[in-house]
Each structure stands twice: as structure tokens, then as C-alpha cells.
């Protein structure tokens, strides 16, 4: 665990503080049990004692009462400190994860062909210019109504979102996922249990009056769906595909991706979520990645797969793969989907267990973004644009757009 913390770039001393607190929890628990045992034994002796001995025993009983109370308080305090420190500790990093920061990822695969717009005789427009030509994106009124990083999807923009969501849910359902519409507001224990109140807390919206959190991903309600439950092993794997609005403060992203809808405060997303036996989590992780690759391939997008470095994992993931699509006007790959193996980390915090015969133990949870709508729209508009400002519709989306093959610019 010390090595894992070091790889994450986080405080290694936290491990020693946790071990120390746990030792105090254990020793104070033993002390409490010893005092309680003596107290019970004394309670049996007092009725049988003579007058002189009884007075002495009653005096000892009073002292024991105070000692038991103090030991109980010490045990509770040590237990609370242990739990508090435990919640600050990230998941154990998988040994194959590249060590380092955001730029230290390993590229695993590259798919599709990057278009040469120069050879086609025109300069590509960015997604916002295309969105305005198509009557699909309105960020000016989004800012007027709600502030920066908000937007309206209008006309074919709205239709494109609905097409993406329906196509994604259709793929997930065909793969055996149960479609889910999830709550956008969750209790603190749900947010903390999934690991979003640690290093990610600055990006979370909190409603103080109600003590509820707006979710940044349907991973949170999907993980908490089976909170405090024991699931029979023969029911696994359980796979859900959640569709929900997502809310992120984007703290620390000042000045980044301010143009258009790539980085916004509110967006819709289709998220895959799996509950599996711990020994099956790595194989399930590969399956989630394959479904993401299948989705991006169906959208005819050039993309690469990266093994995310240890310092960029997030607290709950032991390992994470990102699929990054090529964005022509940025001249680089940008994250579109992500899948994380959270092993037993979330299940332990949310008290979700599996019963396998007589054994009851934590299970493993995994998540994978299938379609984060705004970023997917960005990639589609820029990669499938044509010289006249129209955009070719990928074949997989055409049935959900009334058979439309091309999105045409609208009159000014």
C-alpha cells in the first residue's frame, strides 16, 4: 500500500497513520473487553460478599464503571479515526499500471485513419463553428441563461444527442446490460462510498440545505444501487447501463477547453457498470474496453487506447483504460470514454458482498463510459465534416435520425 500511494503521488505517511490508529483501535477494544469481563464477574461476587467485603467490592465497581466508560470512549475515538483515515486511502494500484502523471500513460492500440483535410482541399472547421452552421449548438444563450460552460443543443443537435443515447443503449442492451435511469441527487454515503468525496470533492456540486450531491456520473447511483446488500454468487455478473445527467464544477480547469462544448458543467452520459466476483474483475475490465472500442468503431472515429498512469487514476480505480478520439482542429487525441477496474474498493465502502456457498465476501465493481454526449458530438462533427459545412452521419446513427445521411447547414 505504501508503494501504491507513492505511485499515485499521494501521502505515504497516511498508511503508517492508519496502521497506528488501527492498533489503538484494537488495543482499546481489548482493554474494554477485559474491563467489561471484570465488571460482570464483580457483579456476581457482590451479592455473596459479607458486609466489609461488599463495601470494598462496591468501591471497586464504581471505579470499574468509570474505567469502562473511558475505555469505551477511547475505543470509539480510535475506531472513528481509523475509518476517517481509511476513507482517505486510494485503491491499491495494479502492478502493470505505468507509474507517473497525466502524460506518462502507455499507448496500447490505435484504430482508424486520421483524415488529411489538406489533401481534400479544405481547412476543417471546429465543432462550435459547425454546430452554429447546422443550428445545433448555442453556447451564447447557454451562457446568458446559466453562465459559462453551459449550452443549448438545438434542432439537429438535440436530435443527434437522442440518436447517440438510443444507439448506445441499444448496443449495451444487446450485450446483456440492464438499462437504468438513475437519480441525479444522492446522499453523502453514496458519494463517499464510490470515492468521489476525496481528491475529487472539489468537482462535486453539493446542496447544503438538503445535504445531497449532484452526481458527476451515473457510476455513483449504480454503485450504491446494491449498497448494504448480499448478492448470491449465481446472480453475477450484474451489468447495468445507466443514462443520466452529469454535473461537474470543473474546478482547476480555468482556461482549458473554454470554446464550445468539450468541457462543460452539465452533460448527459450512458455509463456501463458491472458487479463481478473479485477474481473476474480483470477479464470484465477487458470486456468493458472491447464494448467501448466497438462503440467508437461504429461511429467511424479514429481513436487510440491508453493505459492511464498511476497519478491520474482517481482514488477508486486500480487500473483505467481511456479511449481517446482524434480531434482534427486540436491536432491531438482527447478522452471520449474511460473504463476503470475498482476491484473491491467501492464494494467494501458501500458494504456490498457476495455469498458464495458459506463464504460472504466483498465483490468487485467496474465502470465504463459508453457515450459522454457532448464530447462524442464534438468528435462526430469534426471528423465527419464536409467542405460545405455539412456533416456526414455515421451509419449506426441513421436509423435513429429518420434515415438522415447528412446534417445540412441551415439558412442564417
Phi, psi and omega per residue, in radians:
X1 nan -0.620 3.066
X2 -1.069 -0.756 3.132
X3 -1.112 -0.653 3.119
X4 -1.133 -0.782 3.104
X5 -1.084 -0.693 3.135
X6 -1.123 -0.738 3.132
X7 -1.121 -0.603 3.122
X8 -1.310 -0.244 -3.063
X9 1.357 0.453 -3.102
X10 -1.949 3.068 -2.980
X11 -1.211 1.962 3.114
X12 -1.238 -0.530 -3.118
X13 -1.094 -0.348 3.117
X14 -1.050 -0.622 3.137
X15 -1.115 -0.790 -3.140
X16 -1.183 -0.657 3.094
X17 -1.112 -0.674 3.128
X18 -1.164 -0.773 3.122
X19 -1.078 -0.698 3.128
X20 -1.140 -0.788 3.125
X21 -1.115 -0.671 -3.139
X22 -1.182 -0.633 3.094
X23 -1.125 -0.715 3.086
X24 -1.140 -0.647 3.103
X25 -1.082 -0.774 -3.118
X26 -1.179 -0.842 -3.083
X27 -1.166 -0.683 3.116
X28 -1.205 -0.531 3.072
X29 -1.174 -0.723 3.099
X30 -1.124 -0.760 3.132
X31 -1.062 -0.747 3.121
X32 -1.086 -0.779 -3.123
X33 -1.116 -0.689 3.131
X34 -1.127 -0.775 -3.138
X35 -1.158 -0.679 3.119
X36 -1.140 -0.674 3.115
X37 -1.119 -0.754 3.111
X38 -1.127 -0.686 3.125
X39 -1.077 -0.745 3.130
X40 -1.172 -0.707 3.113
X41 -1.111 -0.706 3.123
X42 -1.115 -0.660 3.126
X43 -1.069 -0.495 3.106
X44 -1.405 -0.502 -3.085
X45 -1.396 -0.605 -3.023
X46 -1.003 -0.807 -3.107
X47 -1.091 -0.439 -3.074
X48 -1.625 -0.156 -3.025
X49 -1.413 2.685 3.031
X50 -1.265 3.041 -3.035
X51 -1.034 -0.822 -3.075
X52 -1.194 -0.771 -3.136
X53 -1.174 -0.609 -3.119
X54 -1.106 -0.705 3.137
X55 -1.071 -0.696 3.133
X56 -1.173 -0.728 -3.134
X57 -1.170 -0.650 3.107
X58 -1.130 -0.639 3.084
X59 -1.125 -0.726 3.107
X60 -1.152 -0.632 3.132
X61 -1.100 -0.679 3.110
X62 -1.126 -0.728 3.124
X63 -1.148 -0.715 3.119
X64 -1.092 -0.671 3.136
X65 -1.016 -0.778 3.130
X66 -1.189 -0.689 -3.131
X67 -1.159 -0.708 3.128
X68 -1.110 -0.746 3.129
X69 -1.081 -0.745 -3.140
X70 -1.176 -0.709 3.140
X71 -1.170 -0.639 3.111
X72 -1.113 -0.766 3.128
X73 -1.134 -0.703 3.133
X74 -1.134 -0.719 3.117
X75 -1.114 -0.774 3.137
X76 -1.112 -0.709 -3.136
X77 -1.151 -0.741 3.126
X78 -1.156 -0.662 3.124
X79 -1.164 -0.739 3.132
X80 -1.110 -0.716 3.119
X81 -1.139 -0.713 3.117
X82 -1.059 -0.820 -3.134
X83 -1.130 -0.690 3.130
X84 -1.093 -0.768 3.130
X85 -1.203 -0.658 -3.134
X86 -1.073 -0.660 -3.132
X87 -1.213 -0.312 3.130
X88 -1.515 -0.189 -3.046
X89 -1.538 2.285 3.105
X90 -1.314 2.960 3.095
X91 -1.158 2.777 3.120
X92 -1.283 2.092 -3.085
X93 -1.189 2.345 3.093
X94 -1.092 2.431 -3.060
X95 -1.091 -0.362 -3.118
X96 -1.534 -0.053 -3.112
X97 -1.221 2.325 3.061
X98 -1.069 2.380 -3.121
X99 -1.548 2.333 3.096
X100 2.510 -2.881 -3.084
X101 -1.698 -2.817 -3.010
X102 -0.964 -0.629 -3.067
X103 -1.604 0.082 -3.061
X104 -1.747 0.379 3.115
X105 -1.165 2.886 3.032
X106 -1.972 2.273 3.088
X107 -1.420 2.140 -3.077
X108 -1.693 -0.697 -3.075
X109 -2.635 2.719 3.000
X110 -2.302 2.356 -3.064
X111 -2.258 2.565 3.058
X112 1.408 3.042 -3.115
X113 -2.051 2.241 3.103
X114 -1.318 2.219 -3.109
X115 -1.207 2.505 3.037
X116 -1.763 1.614 -3.078
X117 -1.156 -0.542 3.106
X118 -1.046 -0.730 3.129
X119 -1.178 -0.421 3.125
X120 -1.520 -0.133 3.009
X121 1.554 0.331 3.055
X122 -2.638 2.760 3.126
X123 -1.564 2.221 -3.097
X124 -1.197 2.492 3.058
X125 -1.562 2.675 3.085
X126 -1.415 2.949 -3.001
X127 -1.084 -0.560 -3.106
X128 -1.237 -0.767 3.095
X129 -1.075 -0.752 3.106
X130 -1.110 -0.755 -3.137
X131 -1.083 -0.622 3.104
X132 -1.266 -0.684 3.091
X133 -1.085 -0.627 -3.104
X134 -1.480 -0.108 -3.032
X135 1.162 0.626 -2.997
X136 -1.906 -0.469 -3.039
X137 -2.321 2.313 3.095
X138 -2.310 1.701 3.140
X139 -1.544 -0.443 -3.132
X140 -1.124 -0.812 3.118
X141 -1.284 -0.481 3.031
X142 -1.065 -0.758 3.112
X143 -1.193 -0.667 3.128
X144 -1.094 -0.714 -3.064
X145 -1.407 -0.725 -2.966
X146 -2.212 -0.285 -3.104
X147 1.959 -3.086 -3.094
X148 -1.132 2.659 3.140
X149 1.169 0.412 2.961
X150 -2.076 2.811 -2.999
X151 -2.789 2.850 2.935
X152 -1.951 2.406 2.862
X153 -1.725 2.160 -3.031
X154 -2.174 2.688 3.066
X155 0.936 -2.157 -3.108
X156 -1.168 -0.340 3.057
X157 -1.126 -0.809 3.087
X158 -1.120 -0.740 3.132
X159 -1.122 -0.623 3.130
X160 -1.153 -0.726 3.066
X161 -1.037 -0.850 -3.118
X162 -1.074 -0.648 3.093
X163 -1.129 -0.771 3.124
X164 -1.078 -0.795 -3.116
X165 -1.106 -0.802 -3.126
X166 -1.133 -0.718 3.123
X167 -1.156 -0.710 3.138
X168 -1.149 -0.792 3.115
X169 -1.108 -0.650 3.110
X170 -1.093 -0.764 3.109
X171 -1.119 -0.779 -3.112
X172 -1.113 -0.729 3.138
X173 -1.117 -0.721 3.106
X174 -1.096 -0.491 3.136
X175 -1.495 -0.015 3.078
X176 1.771 0.159 3.105
X177 -1.437 2.514 3.035
X178 -1.529 2.082 3.133
X179 -1.194 2.471 -3.087
X180 -2.402 2.414 2.902
X181 -1.848 2.081 -2.919
X182 -1.923 2.773 3.060
X183 -1.129 2.558 3.083
X184 -1.637 -0.230 3.105
X185 -2.007 2.316 -3.130
X186 -2.341 2.787 3.109
X187 -1.333 2.823 -3.119
X188 -0.991 -0.682 -3.096
X189 -1.131 -0.507 3.087
X190 -1.231 -0.764 -3.133
X191 -1.180 -0.771 -3.139
X192 -1.171 -0.694 -3.089
X193 -1.097 -0.547 3.131
X194 -1.526 -0.119 3.056
X195 1.653 0.354 -3.076
X196 -1.770 0.125 3.085
X197 -1.938 0.265 3.050
X198 -1.691 -1.980 -3.100
X199 -1.167 -0.345 -3.103
X200 -1.620 0.017 -3.029
X201 -1.064 -0.505 -3.102
X202 -1.180 -0.316 -3.123
X203 -1.671 0.041 -3.028
X204 -1.765 2.391 3.028
X205 -1.506 2.280 -3.120
X206 -2.132 2.302 3.076
X207 -1.671 1.729 -3.028
X208 -1.025 -0.742 -3.051
X209 -1.068 -0.626 -3.079
X210 -1.823 -0.134 -3.036
X211 0.902 0.889 3.083
X212 -2.205 2.677 -3.131
X213 -2.021 2.445 2.970
X214 -1.395 2.267 -3.057
X215 -1.304 2.517 3.039
X216 -1.612 -0.126 3.141
X217 -2.919 2.586 3.103
X218 -1.261 -0.057 2.976
X219 -0.906 -0.664 -3.065
X220 -1.130 -1.013 3.120
X221 -1.156 -0.512 3.110
X222 -1.213 -0.646 3.085
X223 -1.199 -0.699 -3.095
X224 -1.416 -0.117 -3.101
X225 -0.970 -0.686 -3.139
X226 -1.851 0.405 3.122
X227 -0.971 2.403 3.116
X228 1.086 0.518 3.119
X229 -2.093 2.712 2.986
X230 -1.968 2.147 -3.069
X231 -1.862 2.301 3.099
X232 -1.174 2.440 -3.045
X233 -1.025 -0.545 -3.092
X234 -1.286 -0.103 3.066
X235 -1.532 -0.227 -3.094
X236 -1.498 2.611 -0.024
X237 -1.355 2.618 2.963
X238 -1.830 2.215 -3.089
X239 -2.231 2.226 -3.141
X240 -2.169 2.540 3.032
X241 -2.072 1.862 -3.065
X242 -1.698 2.392 3.010
X243 -1.998 2.256 -3.102
X244 -2.784 2.773 2.873
X245 -1.258 2.638 -3.140
X246 -2.269 2.484 -3.064
X247 -2.245 2.208 -3.139
X248 -2.424 2.342 -3.116
X249 -1.285 -0.363 -3.108
X250 0.966 0.698 3.084
X251 -1.095 2.425 3.132
X252 1.462 0.029 -3.136
X253 -1.848 0.361 -3.133
X254 -0.969 2.199 3.115
X255 1.503 -0.098 -3.129
X256 -1.715 2.296 3.043
X257 0.870 0.815 -3.096
X258 -1.382 -0.308 -3.117
X259 -1.575 2.233 3.030
X260 1.444 -2.587 -2.969
X261 -2.117 0.401 -3.129
X262 -1.257 -0.734 -3.122
X263 -2.189 1.849 -3.013
X264 -2.300 2.943 -3.112
X265 -1.476 -0.420 -3.127
X266 -2.418 2.320 3.117
X267 -2.758 2.891 3.104
X268 -1.824 2.652 -3.034
X269 -2.674 2.509 2.962
X270 -1.811 2.140 -3.019
X271 -2.139 2.269 3.018
X272 -1.544 2.496 3.133
X273 -2.515 2.337 -3.092
X274 -2.222 2.445 2.924
X275 -1.943 2.150 -3.112
X276 -2.430 2.914 2.993
X277 -1.140 2.519 -3.077
X278 -0.906 -0.663 -3.099
X279 -1.250 -0.215 -3.128
X280 -1.759 0.029 -2.971
X281 -1.174 -0.675 -3.108
X282 -1.179 -0.670 3.092
X283 -1.171 -0.678 3.110
X284 -1.155 -0.611 3.105
X285 -1.053 -0.739 3.108
X286 -1.156 -0.643 3.110
X287 -1.125 -0.758 3.110
X288 -1.057 -0.732 3.112
X289 -1.092 -0.722 3.135
X290 -1.100 -0.688 3.107
X291 -1.143 -0.652 3.080
X292 -1.148 -0.749 3.114
X293 -1.110 -0.688 3.097
X294 -1.069 -0.719 -3.136
X295 -1.122 -0.881 -3.102
X296 -1.164 -0.591 3.078
X297 -1.151 -0.680 3.131
X298 -1.149 -0.462 3.096
X299 -1.489 0.005 3.069
X300 1.046 0.753 -3.125
X301 -1.873 2.396 2.987
X302 -1.300 2.325 -3.099
X303 -2.675 2.877 3.041
X304 -2.231 2.793 3.101
X305 -1.975 2.256 3.124
X306 -2.124 2.611 3.024
X307 -1.648 1.888 -2.995
X308 -1.176 2.407 -3.103
X309 -1.239 2.758 -2.997
X310 -1.017 -0.631 -3.099
X311 -1.346 -0.072 -3.081
X312 -2.106 0.325 -3.027
X313 -1.379 -0.572 -2.898
X314 1.512 2.660 -2.953
X315 -1.147 -0.525 -2.999
X316 -1.524 -0.359 -3.030
X317 -1.517 2.341 2.963
X318 -1.496 -0.522 3.086
X319 -2.717 2.561 -3.104
X320 -2.494 2.349 3.019
X321 -1.961 2.323 3.044
X322 -1.920 2.488 2.930
X323 -1.834 2.102 -3.083
X324 -1.959 2.160 3.125
X325 -1.551 2.621 3.087
X326 -1.316 2.250 3.086
X327 -1.939 1.849 -2.972
X328 -0.960 -0.806 -3.061
X329 -1.302 -0.255 3.048
X330 -1.656 -0.294 3.118
X331 1.139 0.532 3.133
X332 -2.770 2.911 3.088
X333 -1.452 2.446 3.109
X334 -2.296 2.544 -3.076
X335 -1.040 2.250 3.059
X336 -2.039 -0.737 3.094
X337 -2.317 2.836 -3.118
X338 -2.646 2.502 3.065
X339 -2.358 2.335 -3.054
X340 -2.185 2.394 2.964
X341 -1.669 1.937 -3.103
X342 -1.682 0.121 -3.125
X343 0.737 -2.297 -3.076
X344 -1.638 0.032 -2.997
X345 -0.966 -0.949 -3.106
X346 -1.248 -0.674 -3.101
X347 -1.091 -0.684 3.104
X348 -1.135 -0.746 -3.095
X349 -1.248 -0.509 -3.131
X350 -1.718 0.023 3.135
X351 0.972 0.967 3.055
X352 -1.946 2.112 -3.041
X353 -2.249 2.860 3.103
X354 -2.060 2.411 3.076
X355 -1.770 1.999 3.140
X356 -2.078 1.693 -3.008
X357 1.186 -2.153 3.114
X358 -1.602 -0.146 -3.078
X359 -1.575 2.334 3.048
X360 -2.084 2.178 -3.062
X361 -2.604 2.834 3.086
X362 -1.107 2.588 3.043
X363 -1.758 -3.013 3.125
X364 -1.980 2.569 3.089
X365 -2.136 2.550 3.100
X366 -2.442 2.656 3.102
X367 -2.375 2.703 3.104
X368 -2.710 2.153 3.072
X369 -1.212 2.232 3.036
X370 -1.668 -0.788 -3.139
X371 -2.603 1.846 2.928
X372 -1.546 1.887 -2.840
X373 -1.009 -0.957 -3.038
X374 -1.034 -0.773 -3.126
X375 -1.142 -0.614 3.116
X376 -1.180 -0.671 3.066
X377 -1.096 -0.745 3.086
X378 -0.954 -0.870 -3.085
X379 -1.139 -0.706 -3.136
X380 -1.147 -0.850 -3.112
X381 -1.043 -0.795 -3.054
X382 -1.300 -0.659 -3.089
X383 -1.405 -0.467 -3.078
X384 -1.893 0.277 3.129
X385 -1.250 2.712 3.094
X386 -2.115 2.912 -2.990
X387 -1.006 -0.571 -3.102
X388 -1.490 0.115 3.137
X389 1.587 -0.056 3.048
X390 -1.382 2.914 -3.112
X391 -2.308 2.212 3.101
X392 -1.288 2.364 -3.130
X393 -1.556 2.188 3.064
X394 -0.988 2.525 -3.055
X395 -0.992 -0.623 -3.081
X396 -1.106 -0.431 -3.106
X397 -1.618 -0.271 -3.021
X398 -1.048 -0.699 3.111
X399 -1.077 -0.424 -3.117
X400 -1.624 -0.009 3.105
X401 -2.130 0.544 3.097
X402 1.138 0.450 -3.141
X403 1.464 0.048 -3.104
X404 -1.072 2.279 -3.123
X405 -1.722 -0.433 -3.087
X406 -2.431 2.425 2.985
X407 -1.627 2.088 -3.034
X408 -1.719 2.524 3.027
X409 -1.020 2.573 3.114
X410 -1.723 2.794 3.101
X411 -1.139 2.535 3.132
X412 -1.125 nan nan
